[in-house]
């Protein structure tokens, strides 16, 4: 982990109502911007702290990147869009210098007992998989550990890996499995990329996570692949699981362009 970053490493530090980004949030494509993973994780942490009605459960989160997210303090603004008897919808804006740079919606559904039709779980459990380095950067100064099952980062093709994270999104706050899942929701286009990063860029433009239930435990799995049809964008789709089974599905719209340089993950 070295001496460059404190331990546990963190992405943001609270300053009043603002969240000040650390160096670990740096976007690998643009040095003066914040990467999608820390943005998604911060949204998750804000949702966790929002105090939404506990009778409702999160069923979907979305994230739209509204342009370059600069490396400046970010201020959240939460707006209730609908407060119904069976569902609630809230919007979260992240403001940089008063301008909205990212926007999320969180859909909550009233929790009741219903029939179970669980998806099949075709993966080895995390304790059955050897731990080794998989991310080749973007490891949050060593806080993110991996137990890969299939594929290689920066090589095209489907990727499957278990991930564990013992860093902090907000300094001094231990993140929940939900917040960690929000962080990992940005990883699919890298873990299951369709192109080589030194030839084509594949930055994500949005993230949508459909939760069947909340994640549990230390190790969370991503099974990701990206599809493109030669017209400038693609779709990365991921299955998310924990040791108890599949809990969510994730999609990311990918902007595809000729790479000017390989992404630099060295700060993370």
ABEGO torsion letter per residue (X at the ends): XEAABBOBBBABBBBEABBBBBAAABBAABAABBBAAAAAAAAAAAAAAAGBBAABBBABBBBBBAEBBBBBBBBBBBBBABBBAABBBBBBBBBBGGBBABBBBBBBBBBBBBBBBBBBBABBBAAABBBBBAAGEGAGGGABBBBBABEBBGBBEBBBBBBBBABBABBGBBBBAAAAAAAAAAAAAAABBABBAAABBBBBABBBBBBABBBBEABBBBBBBBBBAGAGBBBBBBBBBBAAEBABBBBBBBBBBBBABBBBAAAX
